[in-house]
Structures are given as C-alpha cells and as structure tokens.
Amino acid sequence: MKRMLTTLFAVGNSFVAMSQSTTDTVPPPAFKLSGSADVYYKYNLNGNYTDNKTSFTNSHNSFELGMVSLKVEHGFKKGSIVADLGFGKRAGEFSYNDVPGSSNGLSMAIKQLYVSYQLTEKIKVSLGSYATHIGYELVDAYANRNYSMSYMFSNGPFFNTGAKVDITLSSSMSAMVGVFNPTDLKSVSQNSHKYIGAQLGWAPAETPVKLYLNYLEGKDTFSVQNHQVDLVATYQVNKVLGLGYNGTYSAYLDRKTPKENRTNDQWWGSALYVNMDFTDKFGLTLRGEYFSDKDGVKVFAGVPGGGNVTAGTLSFNYKAGNLTIIPEFRVDKASVNLFNKSGGKPADVASNVLLAATYHF
C-alpha cells in the first residue's frame, strides 16, 4: 500500500552479460520506469464548486486535468533510489505547502524522493520524502477504485519527509519506524520539532486478510501536538468480493496555550470499502464513510459545536488494458448546513456525478 515499494526488475541482462566474465558476480543494475495520468468531469447537483470538502475534485460543470506522474526506480547492490514526480492541479494540492514562486516552489513537483540502503536482508534504511504510511487511499488516481477522495485521506497527512527503517520481522509481519519533519513539509526552518511515525503490518501470503496499524505523533510549526492512530484492513473474500476498512483517530493539543486553558481537540473517521469484480474488465466499489469533527478542527472549523458528515460513493470501473473509465455517484449528508445551493441557500446535502479516466504504465 502507501508504504510498500514495488518490485524492481532487471533490464538489459543480455547486453551486460557480453561484457562479464564467468567469474564476475556483480549483478546488473535494476531499473523501472512507470507513470500515470488522470482527467475527469464533475457536476455538483447543488450547482456550485464550493460544496467539495475533500481533495482533488474541487470543481463543478468543468472538464479538469488531474495529474501526470513519472516514477523512476533504480537499484544496484544494496543501494536504491525512487524519484516520483507529479505535474498538475492534483500534484499542487498534494504539495500544498510548496508555494509557487517561493524557495520551495520547485519541490511541488516532487511526490516522493528517497534513497535506501539494504543494511541486512531484513532491514532497510531510507532517507527522503515518502507518501505517508497513514490511511487506505493513495494520491495516484489509478491506484484507487473511487476517484473522489475520502474525508480521512483529505484531512490526514499526505506525505512524510525524514528517515525511516523498514524491518521484516517474519514471512507475515513487518514494521517501520521513522523520524520526520512536521506533516506535509519537505523543508522546515521555523523550529526543530520532529514527528515520530511507526507501522506494524501483518500480511501473510497464505491468507486473504491483511492488517496495518499506523501511528504518527509530533508538534507542528505552531507547537500544536498531534497524535494519530490509524488502522487499515483488507479481506479478499473470493475472486469477486473484496472488503477494505480504514479507521483513524487524530487529537490536537496547543502547547502554547496555558495548561489550565488547554483542550484536547479531535476528529475521527471510519470507512468501509466493498469491492466487486464481476469480470477482468468490469467492477464496482461502494465506499461508505462517517467523519466526525465535533471540535471543529477540520471540515467544521468555525461551526459552533462542530458536526459530522456521512458520505456514500459508488464508483464503476471499466478497464481496457491500462485505461480505466470511472463513472461515479456520490452523496454527502452533514449534520448541519455545511453545503450551499447555487443561489446561496444553506443545505445539508451535496450530490455529485463524475466521469473520470485514468491510465498507467
């Protein structure tokens, strides 16, 4: 998932072999080039673009370009590098702290960039910037079965920059520990605060169940302490039916506020994904999500007493080779008037229809 490297493969073996003697045991370099692109059209039945409260689909009645990505992976002996670049509106929202025109503006195109060293057969050390280990969904549109994003993805971390150690504990268990900059920052100059991240994974090859327990904790650049615990579970029931679950809890404490006035603000969410693949070409995914923000930390900021939202998303997936066409229907129901009609009248429901296309190689 977010935290796993794809397997590197060797190319050009026959050419290298011609220059090697029979006693040359140095393996040839491994190289992989991959990429993707996505586009979409969305229509909001309330008639405006302000109803969108999640990432990457903030539009109405408009054809939109998502992101084009290019990813290069190379490994030689015990060292490897991953350079993952993205261009477009989706990439800009993903790296929202890297403002164009600033000293960090050029790094907006960097989704991931890290180097790794295989210290032992079971321990790998990496340094750089990575898509976060938190959550079920991914920034690359082709890797998700729903095109629009969940509230949990949109309000959690997008990426972490720092150092991490991946450990293979057994054939079915893995672990990760890391030290990172504050969330979604590739560069920090304001303070020396760091985040601690960890993951424990259980993914036996012989069973259809996979579990990942994730953790992230630290102080941001405004001295707000954050703790987030996240669970991802998948269960492939049979060839047709697969289930996914994501639950997360995030708490905030402002360390600059006097102790007697501090409050432990929080949000949490829970989502179930029902995936059905009727053929190799056609499938669907139903996502049901409940997002609670009673303290007004995220979506309901500025709303007295906060609120919650329940969202249902039905996405069809039609595959033609590496191309996937995604018609999608979504309804969001809030506990308060979070949305608006086109004339400005408040509403507690937002409904959308969307047609997206993704391609990857």
Residue pairs with C-beta under 8 A, 6 or more apart in sequence:
1 136
1 138
1 212
1 232
2 131
2 132
2 133
2 134
2 135
2 138
3 130
3 131
3 133
3 166
3 176
3 199
3 201
3 212
5 73
5 80
5 82
5 116
6 32
6 34
6 73
8 30
8 31
8 32
8 73
8 74
8 75
8 80
9 30
9 31
9 32
10 27
10 28
10 29
10 30
10 31
11 30
11 31
12 28
13 28
16 28
20 26
26 77
27 76
27 77
29 74
29 75
29 76
30 73
30 74
30 75
30 76
30 80
31 72
31 73
31 74
32 71
32 72
32 73
32 74
33 70
33 71
33 72
33 73
34 70
34 71
34 73
34 360
34 361
35 68
35 69
35 70
35 71
35 360
35 361
36 67
36 68
36 69
36 140
36 141
36 142
36 358
36 359
36 360
36 361
37 66
37 67
37 68
37 69
37 358
37 359
37 360
38 66
38 67
38 90
38 141
38 142
38 147
38 356
38 357
38 358
38 359
39 63
39 64
39 65
39 66
39 356
39 357
40 57
40 63
40 64
40 66
40 147
40 354
40 355
40 356
40 357
41 62
41 63
41 64
41 354
41 355
41 356
42 57
42 59
42 60
42 61
42 62
42 64
42 352
42 353
42 354
43 60
43 61
43 352
43 353
43 354
44 51
44 52
44 60
44 61
44 350
44 351
44 352
45 350
45 351
45 352
45 353
46 339
46 340
46 341
46 342
46 347
46 350
46 351
47 60
47 341
47 342
48 60
48 340
48 341
48 342
49 58
49 59
49 60
49 62
50 339
50 340
51 60
51 332
51 339
51 340
51 350
51 352
52 58
52 59
52 350
52 352
53 151
53 154
53 299
53 309
53 332
53 338
54 148
54 149
54 150
54 151
54 153
54 154
55 93
55 94
55 149
55 153
55 154
56 66
56 89
56 90
56 93
56 141
56 148
56 149
57 64
57 147
57 148
57 149
57 352
57 354
64 89
65 88
65 89
66 88
66 89
66 90
66 141
66 356
67 86
67 87
67 88
67 89
67 90
67 91
67 94
67 140
67 141
68 86
68 87
68 88
69 84
69 85
69 86
69 87
69 91
69 111
69 140
70 84
70 85
71 82
71 83
71 84
71 85
71 112
72 81
72 82
72 83
72 84
73 80
73 81
73 82
73 83
74 80
74 81
75 81
78 117
78 118
78 119
79 115
79 116
79 117
79 118
80 115
80 116
80 117
80 118
81 114
81 115
81 116
82 112
82 113
82 114
82 116
82 128
83 110
83 112
83 113
84 110
84 111
84 112
84 113
85 109
85 110
85 111
86 94
86 109
86 111
86 139
87 109
90 139
90 141
91 108
91 109
91 111
92 100
92 108
94 111
94 139
94 158
94 159
95 107
95 108
95 109
95 110
95 111
95 158
95 159
95 184
95 186
96 184
97 104
97 184
97 185
97 186
98 104
98 105
98 106
98 107
98 108
98 186
99 105
100 108
104 186
104 187
107 186
107 187
110 129
110 186
111 131
111 139
111 159
112 128
112 129
112 130
112 131
112 159
113 128
113 129
114 126
114 127
114 128
114 129
114 130
115 126
115 127
115 128
116 124
116 125
116 126
116 127
117 124
117 125
117 126
118 124
119 125
121 168
122 167
122 168
122 169
123 165
123 166
123 167
123 168
124 165
124 166
125 163
125 164
125 165
126 163
126 164
126 165
126 166
127 162
127 163
128 161
129 159
129 160
129 161
129 186
130 159
130 160
130 161
130 164
131 138
131 139
131 158
131 159
132 156
132 157
132 158
132 159
132 160
132 183
132 197
132 216
133 160
133 176
133 197
133 199
133 212
133 214
133 216
134 156
134 157
134 214
134 216
134 228
134 230
134 248
135 152
135 153
135 156
135 214
135 230
135 232
135 246
135 248
136 150
136 152
136 153
136 232
136 244
136 245
136 246
136 271
136 273
137 144
137 146
137 149
137 150
137 152
137 153
137 246
138 144
139 158
140 360
141 147
141 356
141 358
142 324
142 358
142 359
142 360
145 273
145 275
145 283
145 285
145 315
145 317
146 273
146 285
146 287
146 313
146 315
146 326
146 328
147 315
147 326
147 328
147 354
147 356
147 358
148 313
148 328
148 330
148 352
148 354
150 246
150 269
150 271
150 287
150 289
150 291
150 311
151 269
151 289
151 291
151 298
151 299
151 309
151 311
152 246
152 248
152 269
152 271
152 289
152 291
155 250
155 267
155 269
155 291
155 298
155 299
156 228
156 230
156 248
156 250
157 183
157 184
157 216
157 228
158 183
158 184
159 184
159 186
160 178
160 180
160 181
160 183
160 195
160 197
160 216
161 180
161 181
161 185
161 186
161 187
162 178
162 179
162 180
162 181
162 194
162 195
163 178
163 179
163 180
164 176
164 177
164 178
164 179
164 180
164 197
165 176
165 177
165 178
166 174
166 175
166 176
167 174
167 175
167 176
167 177
168 174
169 175
171 204
171 205
172 202
172 203
172 204
172 205
173 200
173 201
173 202
173 203
174 199
174 200
174 201
174 203
175 198
175 199
175 200
175 201
176 197
176 198
176 199
176 201
177 196
177 197
177 198
178 196
178 197
178 198
179 194
179 195
179 196
179 197
180 194
180 195
180 196
180 197
180 218
181 187
181 188
181 194
181 195
182 188
182 193
182 194
182 195
182 218
182 219
182 220
182 221
183 195
183 216
183 218
183 220
183 226
185 221
188 221
190 221
191 221
191 223
193 218
193 219
193 220
193 221
193 223
194 218
195 216
195 217
195 218
195 226
196 215
196 216
196 217
196 218
197 214
197 215
197 216
197 217
198 214
198 215
198 216
199 212
199 213
199 214
199 215
200 212
200 213
201 210
201 211
201 212
201 213
202 210
202 211
202 212
203 210
203 211
203 212
208 235
208 236
208 237
209 233
209 234
209 235
210 233
210 234
210 235
211 231
211 232
211 233
212 231
212 232
212 233
213 229
213 230
213 231
214 228
214 229
214 230
214 231
214 232
215 228
215 229
215 230
216 226
216 227
216 228
216 230
217 225
217 226
217 227
217 228
218 225
218 226
219 225
219 226
219 255
220 226
222 254
222 256
223 254
223 255
223 256
224 252
224 253
224 254
224 255
225 252
225 253
225 254
225 255
226 250
226 251
226 252
227 250
227 251
228 248
228 249
228 250
228 251
229 248
229 249
230 246
230 247
230 248
230 249
231 245
231 246
231 247
231 248
232 244
232 245
232 246
233 244
233 245
233 246
234 242
234 243
234 244
234 245
235 242
235 243
235 244
236 242
236 243
237 243
239 277
240 276
240 277
240 278
241 274
241 275
241 276
242 275
242 276
242 277
243 272
243 273
243 274
243 275
244 272
244 273
244 275
245 270
245 271
245 272
245 273
246 269
246 270
246 271
246 273
247 268
247 269
247 270
247 271
248 268
248 269
248 270
249 266
249 268
250 266
250 267
250 268
250 297
251 264
251 265
251 266
252 264
252 265
252 266
252 297
253 262
253 263
253 264
253 265
254 262
263 295
265 295
265 296
265 297
266 294
266 295
266 297
267 291
267 292
267 293
267 294
267 295
267 297
267 298
268 291
268 292
269 289
269 290
269 291
269 292
270 289
270 290
271 287
271 288
271 289
271 290
272 287
272 288
272 289
273 285
273 286
273 287
274 285
274 286
274 287
275 283
275 284
275 285
276 283
276 284
276 285
277 283
280 319
281 318
281 319
281 320
282 316
282 317
282 318
282 319
283 316
283 317
283 319
284 314
284 315
284 316
284 317
285 313
285 314
285 315
285 317
286 312
286 313
286 314
286 315
287 311
287 312
287 313
287 315
288 310
288 311
288 312
289 310
289 311
289 312
289 313
290 308
290 309
290 310
291 299
291 308
291 309
291 310
291 311
292 308
293 299
293 300
293 306
293 307
293 308
293 309
294 300
294 305
294 306
294 307
294 308
295 306
296 302
296 303
296 304
296 305
296 306
297 306
299 307
299 309
299 338
300 306
300 307
300 336
300 338
303 336
303 338
307 334
307 335
307 336
307 338
308 334
308 335
309 332
309 333
309 334
309 335
309 338
310 332
310 333
311 330
311 331
311 332
311 333
312 330
312 331
313 328
313 329
313 330
314 328
314 329
314 330
315 326
315 327
315 328
315 329
316 326
316 327
316 328
317 324
317 325
317 326
318 324
318 325
318 326
319 325
322 359
322 360
322 361
323 357
323 358
323 359
324 357
324 358
324 359
325 355
325 356
325 357
326 354
326 355
326 356
326 357
326 358
327 353
327 354
327 355
328 352
328 353
328 354
328 355
328 356
329 351
329 352
329 353
329 354
330 351
330 352
330 353
330 354
331 349
331 350
331 351
331 352
332 339
332 349
332 350
332 351
333 348
333 349
334 348
334 349
335 348
336 348
337 346
337 347
337 348
338 348
338 350
339 346
339 347
339 348
339 349
339 350
340 346
340 347
341 347
